[in-house]
């Protein structure tokens, strides 16, 4: 198979999406990478892209000739190779973004059937000589590289198209604007740098990949440059307010001028000096790009929708600190490797007035899974991957990624967690098996008593109200600060949670809410124990052999498990849940 296209920087954020788009269009693609090819091929597999037309080649754009031989059949050359990072030295930035870009132009010029060289530049470029001192190494090197590639293309007669994207957003983009979203999410954005008038435009990664793929197919794009960005991007205060509303966090109410931020110590502001040059009111001539997009039949998604979807991806991947699960599933949702991400689909929804993180099937689940403490919905990922039907797994109010209940709504009242759970299950059209773990058993039990006609059965895993009360740790005034400072490993040792379990207590108030929920879970025991005898649907109690119930009730014991069998023994627990669901199906429930 002879490739007709080549993508440099193919394993990068932009490059891999371009490779996927070209393959979907039936192109034969050479993907030029520096590191292991699995970084690209596993990502493509996770996107269910047919890679039959793919050839992966090793290449280094920083050396003349790029380390490549042959490939004379390539007619379209895409250069998405770059170093996108702040804090680079001038030498590092220029090697990849200037020297590398010129080397790609030289290599393209030697292709006998070259149709187009498409160079991915930056959007803050101009005819002026770049000032490395004022702009920083990354932005200045992109501007210098833009001019150098245009100059070399003219010298060599290379048909060139330059695309100048703004901040490209989508799954896997954790640099640039993502750092601002990170600070917003973690309550570390007390004031907004720049304020009114600042325009930080964005463009959706899927749209940008389609735009690039279409460029060589239209002869009139040769010799042109296109600013590819969404003019409808809100100015910075409105953009941050949009994201804050979606995430269920408070937006900063005050702003600080960029000039003042520059003069303050970085240790005080937390702002990277290189990011400040992007804080401007500049606008860009997008008319040519929009006109071409119309001719090519391309349509941008609404910018608000794109921003919210990206925010969901950032939170799901914990801003790059954890994988988001892409590539972990094969056909039909079956696991092909250890599951390391949330159940899909996922995102924020309004549930009974609470901004709630919800994973799985919101209307057609056969299992509804409520997590315990101090975990979140991701704790069910291994179990969900082994179940035989769709699941619905939310983060409970005030825990994980969900916002807390509004002030004045007690957790166990009808307007609190119980009302929230009723709101979550209101759109469900199936009769699922309702499963609670530890502190999540209380809401599950009360719902089963109140709404027996809405569920097929109830499973309570390590129910906190049937076990010994928590020790001194959860009652101590010092517990919340200690929890907040703990690493995941120390948290595991202190609370019996397996190391690496999904438990993020770094957000403001998270540790305090976890401890309050611990206390409530055991205090509710007197109320909850009698409710077990009132449940009208089949009930299954499950406990680990190392964490038995403190009451004399029949229970399924999972050998070798402790308080968290969904983390330590997911296969065994999935079998129990599948068996419980099969039992109620046999009894005429579904």
N, C-alpha and C positions, 0 to 999 in steps of 0.2 A: 504494500500500500504506500503510495507516494503522497505525502502531505501537500495540500494546496495552500495552507495557512500556517503561520507560526506565531505563537504568543510568548513573548519574553516576560519574565516575572509571572509565570503561569500558576505558581502556587500561592501567590499573594491574594489579598482580598479582592482587588479588581480583576486580576488576571484569571483567577479560577472561575469567576462568574462569566467572563468572556469566553473561556474555553467551553464551559457548559452550553452557552448560547450558540456558539459555532457548531458544536456537535449536534445540538437539537435541530439545527438548520441543515444537517446532512453534510457538513464540511469535514474534510480530512485534516486533522489538526496535529501539528507538532507542538508539544508543550515544553518549553525550555525552562528548566529549573536548575537551581544550584544545589539544593539539599536532597534528602530522600524523596523519591517520587511518591511514596505512600501518603505524604502530606496532601498531595493533590488527588490521587486516585481514590483514597478512602473518602474524601469529601465528595467527589463526584458520585461514588456509590451511594452515599447518604442522600444525595439529591435524586437518586434513581435515574441518572443520566446514562444512556447507552454509550459506552466508551469504545465501541467497535472501531470507530474512525480515529482513535487517539494513538499517537506515538509520543512517548516521553523521551526527551533528549537532555543530556547534561550540558549546561552552558554557563559561561561567566561573562557578563557584558562588560566587565571592567578590563578585559584583555582584548587586544586587536584580534579579529577573526572570531571572537566569542567562543573559541574552543569547539567550533562546529565544522564539520566537513559534509559535502554533498548538499542535499535538500534543494537541488536546483529547480525542482518543480514548484517550489513555493512562489505564489504570486502576491499574497497579502501578508504583510509583516506588521505585527502589532507590538509596540513597545510599552508594556505596563510595568517594566522593571524600574524600581526606584527605592530609595531609602526614605521612608516616611516616619520620621521620629524627631523629637525635639531634644536638644542637648548634644547633637552631633558636632564633631570637630569639622572645620572647614574642609579638611582633606578628605574625611569620610564622606561628607555630603557631595563634594565635587566629583569624587571617583565614581559614584553610582549615578548621580543625577546629571552630570555634565559629560564626563569622559565616556561613561557607559552609553549615554544617549547618542553621542556622535559615533561610537563604535557600531551601534545597531544600524545607523544610517549608512555607514560604509558597507556593512554586510548586505543590507538590502539592495544597495546599488549594484552589487555583483550578481544578483539573481537575474537570469536571462529573461524570464517572463514576468518580471515584477509589475503588478498592477497598482499597488498602493503601499505606502508606509503610513501607518496611523500611530502618531506619537501622543501619549497621555501626558499632558503638561499640568500646570497649576492654574488656578483662576485669577490669582493676583499677580499677573505678569504685565509688563509694560515695556516701552521702548527704552526706558532709562537704564543706565548701568546699575545692576543690583548692588545695594549697600549691605555687605555682610554684617557690619557692625550694628546697623539699625534693624535689619530684618531677621537676623539669625541665619544659621547655616542652612537649614532645610529650605525655607522660603527663597532665600537668595540663590541657592543652587538650582532650584526649579526654574527660577526666572532666567538664570544664565544658561541653563540647559535648553530652555525653550528657544532662545535666540541662537544658540550654537547649532541646534538641529535645523532650524530654518535656513541658516547660512550654508551649512554643509549640503542640504538638499538642493539648494539653488546651484551650488558649485558642481554637483554631480548629476544634475538633471533628474533627481528622484521625485516622483509624484508623491507629494506629502499632504497629509491632512492632520492638523493639530486639533485635539479635543482638550478643552480647558474646563474640567469639572470643578464644581464647588465641593464642599464636604460631602463625600459619598457615604450614605448611610444604609445599613442593612445588617443582617446577621454576621457577626465576626468583626465588625468595625468597633474597636475599643480605643481608638486614638483620637485626639483633637476634641471635638465637641462632646465626645463620650465622657471625657474627664469632668466636664461641667455637669452632665447628667449624674455621674457618680457622686459628686459632692452634693447635689440636690437630694438624691436618694438617701444619703447617709446623714443629712442634716448639717452639712458643712458648708453651706452657701448662705451665710447670714446677709450678705449684700451682693448685688449684681454688678460685676465690672462692666463699665461702658454705659449701660442704661439706655435711655430712649434714643432712637435713631440708628443704633448699631444693627447692621445687617449681616448675618452669618448664613448665607444661603446654603441649601442642601439639595441633593439629588438622590433619588432612589437607585440602589445598585442594579436592580433588574432592568430598569429603564435605561440606565447608562450602558449596560452590557448590550442591550438590543440596539442602542444608538450606534455604538462602535462597530458592532457586527454588520450593520447596514451600510456604513460609510463607503467601503470599497465597491459596493454594488451600484453606486450612482456616480457616473463620470463627473458630474458637475461639482463634486466635493473635493476634487484634486486641487491643491494649492490654497485651500480654504482653512480657516480656523474657526472653531465654534465654542462659545461659552455655553456649557451644558449645566444648567442649574434651574431651580424652580423660583421664578420671580415672586410667587405667592408665599414664599417662606416668611413667616411673621418676623417683625423686628424682635430683637433679643428679649425684651421684657415679656412680650406676648408669647414668644416661643417657649420661654421658661415656664410661664403660667400655664400654657397648654400641657406641657409635660408634667408639671406638678399636679394639675388636676387629674391627669390620667393615672399617675402613680399613687395618688392619694396622700401627697405630702404637701407641706406648706411652702409656697413660693416666697422668695425674699421680697420685702416691701420697699427696700431702699436700694439705691445704686450709688456707685462711686465712679467719677470720671477716670478714663483710662490714663490720662496724664498723671493723676494723683497715684494711681496704682503703680505706675512706673517708678515713682519716687519713693514709694514705701518699700521696706525690706521684704524680700520674698518670704522670709520666715514668718512674717506677719500676715501677708496677703494670701500665701499659698499659690499665687499665680505664676506660671512659667512665663518669663519675659518674652519668649518667642511666640507665645500665643497672642500677645497683646496687639501685634501689628495686624491681626485679622479683625480686631475690634474697630470697624470703621463703618461709615455710612455710604461707602462706594456702591454704585450700581453698575450693571454690565449689560452690554448689547447682546441680548439673547435672541433677537429677531431672526437672524440667519439660522440658528439651531432649531428654533421653533418651526420655521418654514420648512426646513429639511425634514423634521420629524413628521409634519403633516403629509409631505409627499411620500414618506416611507411608511405611513400608517402607524406611527408610534404615538402613544398617549401616556403622559405622566400620571401616576396615581395621585389623588388629592394629597397635598403635602401634610395635612394634619393626620390623615390615615397612615402615611408613611412614617411620620415621626412616632406615632403611638405604637405602631408595629415594631419599630426599631427599639423603642423603650422596653417593650415586652421582651425582646431578644436580649437586651443588655441585662435585664434583671434575671432572666432565665439562666444566662451564662455567668451570673454573678460578676459582671463586668470583666470577663476574661479570666477570673480566678478559678473557674470550673468549666468543664466542657458542657455544651448545651445539648449533648446527646445526638447530634447529627452524625450519621454513620454508624450508630449503635443498633439500628434495626434493619431487618431485611424485608422481603415481601410479606405482606400480611401483618406486619408489626412484630414478627418473631425476632427475638434477639439473636444477633450474630456475634456479639461479644458482650462483655460485662456492660450492663446499662449504666451510664454515667450522666443521665440528664432527666429532665422531667417528662412525664407523660404528655403526649401531644394530642390535640393542640393545647396551647396555654396562653394566658394573658390576664389582664385586669378586667373585671366586670363590676358593675354596681349590683350588690346583693343586699336588699333590705336596708338601703342607705349606707352600706359599708363598702368601701373600695376593696375588692376581694381578688386575690390571685387564684385563678381556677385553671385546673388542668383536666384534659380528657373530654369526654362527650357530655355536653351540658344538657342534652335532651333525651338521649337514648342509652344511658349507662345500664349495665346489668349488675355492676358493683359500685357502691358509693363508699369511699374510703376516707375516714376522718383520722388525722394523725394525732399523736400524743405529744408530750413535752420532752425536750425543748425543740422538737423537730418541725418539719413542714411537709408539704405534700410530696416533695421529692423522695421522702423516706419510703414511699410505696413503689418507686420505679421498678425495682427488681421483682416485686410481687406482681405488679400490673403486667409486666412483660411476659409473665408465665400464665396469666389467666386466659380463659377461653372466650372472653367477651369484653366489650368496652367498659371502661371505668370512668368515674368522675371523682377527682381528688382535689379539694380546695385547701388553701391555708386558712386556718380558723381565724376569726377576728382578733387583731392585735398580735398575732403570732406569724412567724415567717415573713411573708411579703405583704400580708393583708393589713389594712389600716385597722386601728382599734375601733371598738364600738363607740358611738357618739357619747359624749359626757352625759351622765345621768341615767344611762341604760345599764342596769346590773346584768352581769354575764348570764345568770341563770333565769332571768325573768322572761316572760313571753315576748317582750320587746327587745331582748338581748340576744344571746347566742341561740336560744331556741327559735326566736323569731327569724334570726338570720338563716338558720338551717331550713326552716320552712320556706323562706324566700329562695334559697338555693335550689330546693327540690321542686318548687312550684312549676317550672317549665318541663320537668321530667315526665315523659309519656310512657315509660316502662315501669315495671314494678321491680326495682333492683333489690339486691341483697345489701343491707346497710351494715357497714363494718366500722367499728370504732376501736381505737387503740388508746389504752391508758386514760389520760384526761379526756380524750375524745369520746370515751364510752358514755359519759354523762349525757351530752347532747343527743347522741344516737339513741340511748335508752328512752329519754323523754319523748323524742320524736316517734319512736316505735309505739309507745303507749298512746300518744295523741292521734297518730295517723296510721293505724294498722292496715288500712285499705290501700295505702300508697307504697308499701314495701312488701317484698316476698318473705323476708326473714331478717334476723338480727344476729350479728356475730360481734362479741366483745372480746378483744384481745388484750390480755394483761390489764383488766379493768382496775383502775386506781382505787375505786370505792370498795373493792373486795380484797384489797391488800393492806399490808401494814402501813401506818402513816409514815410520811417522809420524815427523815431524821432532822437533826439540829440545823443542817445546812439551809434547808428551805425556810426555816423559821427565823434565821439570824438576820439582823438589820444589815449586816455586812455582806449578805449573800449576793444582792444585786450588783454592787460594785465589783465583787470578786468574779461573778459570772461574766460581766462585761469585759473584764481584762483577760479572761481565760482564752487560751488557744483551744482549738477543737480537741486536741489530744488531752489537755488537762480537763476540759469539760467532760470528756468521756470517762476519765478516771474518777472525777468528782461525783458524777450523776449516774454512772453505769452505762453511759452511751458509748457504743462502739466507736473507736477512732475514725475520723473522716466522715462521720454522719452529717447529713445536711442540717446544720443548726447555726444560724447566723444571729449573734446577739450584739452585733456592733452598732446597730441602728439605735437612735435615741429612744429610750423607754423600753426596748425589747427585753432586756434582762429583767427589769422590774415587772413587766407583764407576765413573763414566764413564771416568776416566783409567785405572783398573785394567783395565777392559774393552778400552780401546784397546791397552794393552800386551799383554794376553792374545791379542787377535785377531791381532797380527803374530807373536807368539812361537809361536802354534800353526801357523804356516805349514808347518813341516817335517812336522808330523803330518798336516795336512789335504791337502796337494798330492797325496800318493800315493793318498789315498782317492778322488779323482776317478775313477781308473781302476777302482775297485771298485764303482762305483754301477751297479745293475742296471736302473734306470729311465732314461728319456730325460733328458738334462741340457742346459740352455740357459744359456750365460754371456752376460751383458749388461753393457755398459760405456758410459759417455759418451765421445764423441769427444775431449772435453777432459780425460779421466781414464782413459786406456787401461790395459789390463792389462800387467803387467811380465813376462808369460810368453807363449810362443808357443802359444796355444790359440785355436781358432775362437770368435768371440764376435759377438753382435749389437751393432753400434755405433749409438747414438742421437746423431744429429748435433746439435752445439751444447750437449750436456748435459755436466755435470761429474760429481761423485761422487754427486749426489742427483737422479737423473732423475725419481723419483716426485714431487718437489716442483717441479722446473722444467719437466719434459716429461711430465706425467701421461698425456696422451692417447697419446703415442707408446709409453710403457711399457705402458699398458693393452692396446694393440694387440699388443705382443710377448707378453704373458701370455695373451691370448685365443688368439693363434696357437699358442702352446705347448700350451695345453689342447686346442685343436682337433686338433692333431697326435697327441696321445696318445689322444684319442677315436677318431681314425681308425685307430689301431693296436690298438684293442680295449680301451683302458683308459678309466675314467671318473672 
